[in-house]
């Protein structure tokens, strides 16, 4: 299949800069053609070209869900796309006014996922996770996630992997801004390289954190 992606045009970053200044339905409607051609189209092409190696990607909706949020602006000021490998786990790429961002990991935890994660980190599998995190950081990815200020109940302060055990989600990301290469085919090479660097981490999370629900009904009380 012929390559589709040719870069993220400068107009995409300009679009989000302007949207941040006037986040209204009227502005969006007047500029939706720019969103379709400069943002949505290129991001769709990017994930389509990467699908053979990483799996089928999905685009996030550009609209904010304002029903239960204090932020009532109708539109997101970025466009994200992801390749899921499990519930709340996978690869991610984002375009905004600040440029290109590549990320991945585990970002939406359920109690069962957190329990599985901690059990795995506390086992021999935790050593494998340490190596995967170190390898990702070596390529310029930054470790993040929801991290406890203290430590999980029952975990000793001197646990060799105490920092990893504090995580309730675990992600890595890299922000690259808007260098000239982002608007060329080189951008897909960059995303591919970063996703490959985090692949051992994503695979570990997929295997050890698993789905939100393990399918086993709770025991009767």
N, C-alpha and C positions, 0 to 999 in steps of 0.2 A: 504494500500500500504506500502510495506517495505521501511524503511528509506534508502536513497541513500548516503547522505552526511556523510563523515567520517573525515572531517577536511581539512584545507588548509596546504598542505605539505611545509616543509622548502624550498624545491626546487622552490616554487613559488616566494618567497621573493628573493632568490638568482638569479632567472631568471631576475627579474626587476632590481636588482642591476647591473647585467652584461649588460643588455640592455641599461641602462642609460649611461654606459661607451662606448658602441659601438652601437649606434642606426642606423643601416644600414640594407638594404635589404639582403645583404649577410649573416650577422649575424643572422637575423631573420629566414631566410630560413634554416640555419644550425641547429637552435635550436627550430624550430616550434613544433617538437614532444614533447619537454618539456613543451611548452606553452599549448598544447592540453591536456596533462595528468596532469600537476601540477597546471595549472591556470584555463583554460576554463572548464575542466571537473568538478572539485570541486565546482566552482562558479555556474555552471549550476545545479549541484546536490543540492546546498544550496537553491537556489531560488525555485527549484522544490519541495523540502521538506516543504517550507514555503507557497506554493501556496494555500493550502487548507484554511489557515487562512487569508492571506493577498491579495491573487489574483495572477494571472499569472505574472511572472516576465520576464524581457527582458534583454539581454546582450548588452552592448555597443560594437560597433566595435573596434577592437584593433588598427585601422589605424587612423592616423591624417589626417585631411582635410587641405592640405598645399596650396590650391589654393589662398586663401585670407589671409594667416597667415604669419607673419614674421618668425615663427618657422617652419623650413622646415624639421625637423626630421620626418621620415615616420611613426613611431609607438608611441603610447601612452605608458607612463611609469607606467601605472596602468591599472587594469581591473575593470570596474564598471558594476553593474547590478542594475536594478530598477523595482519597481512595481508602475505603474502609477495609480492614482486615478482620475486625471483630467489633462488638458493640463498644462504641466510644474509643476505638483504637484504629490508627491508620496514618496515612501520609497526607500532608496538607500543603497548599500553596495559596498565596494571597497577593492581591494587587490593591494598592491604596495610593493616596497622595504622597506618602513617604517612600513609595517604591515597591520593590519585590521582596516578599518574605517567604521563606521555605521552612516548614516545620513538620513535626510528626510526633507520635507517641500515644499516650492514654490520657484523655482529657475529660471524660464524663463518667465518673465512678458510681457504681452501686455498692451497697454494703458487702455483698458476696464477692465482688471483684476486689475490694480492698482487703478482705480477709484472705483471699487466695494469694494476692500480691505479697502480703506480709509473710504468709507461710512459705512462699517460694524464696523470698529474700533471706529468710531465716534458715534456709536449707543450703545444700551445696549449689543449687541453681543460682543463689545470690552471687556467687563468685563469677558466674557467666555474665550476669547483669552488670556487675562492676566493670568487666572488660568491655562490654558493649557500649556502656556510657563513656568510658575512657576513649575508646576508638572514635566515637562520634564527636567528642569534644576536641580531639586532636585535629579534626578537619575544620574546626571553626564554629561548630554548632554549640549553642549555649543551653545548659541544662535548666529546666524550669518545672513548673507544676505547682499544685497546692501542697504546701509543706507545713506540718505542725510546728508550733514554736517549742513544744516540749518533746515528748516521745510517747509512743503507744503504751498503753497499760501493760505492765508485765515485762517490758523490754528493759534490760539493764543499761545503765549509762555507758558502760564500756563495751557494748556490742560492737563487733568489728564493722558492721554495716548500719550503724545507727542513723547516719544521714539519709540513706536510702529508705530505711524503715519509717522515717518521718513523712515520706511522701504519701499523699492520698490520690494524687495523679502524678504522672511523670511525662514530661515533654522535652523536646529539643527544638531549637529554632535558630534561624540566621536571617538577619536583615541586611539587604544589599543596597538599598537606596535606588537611585535611578542612573547608574552609569550607562554610557552609550550602548554597551552590549546588550542591555535589557531589551532594547528595541530591535534586536536581531535574532537570528536562529540560535545564537550562542546561549540565549537564556534557557533553552530547553536542556542544553548540555549541562548547565549549572544546576538546574533542578534535579536532573537525573543523577548527577554526581552526589548531591547532598542526600537525596533519597537512598541511594546505594550505601552511603556512609552510615545512615541511621537504620538500615535494613536489619542488622542483627538485633538491635534494640526493639524494633517493631515486632520482629518474629518472637523474641523472648516474651514480650507483653501479650502477644496473641496466644502463645502457648500456655503461659502461666497465669495470666489474669483472666482470660477467657470471656465468655458472654456475661451479660448482666444477670441472667437467671440460668441456673444449671439444669432447669427442667424438672428438678425433684421437688414434689409438693412438700410443704412444711408438715412436720409431725403434729398430730392432733394434740390439743392441750387437755 
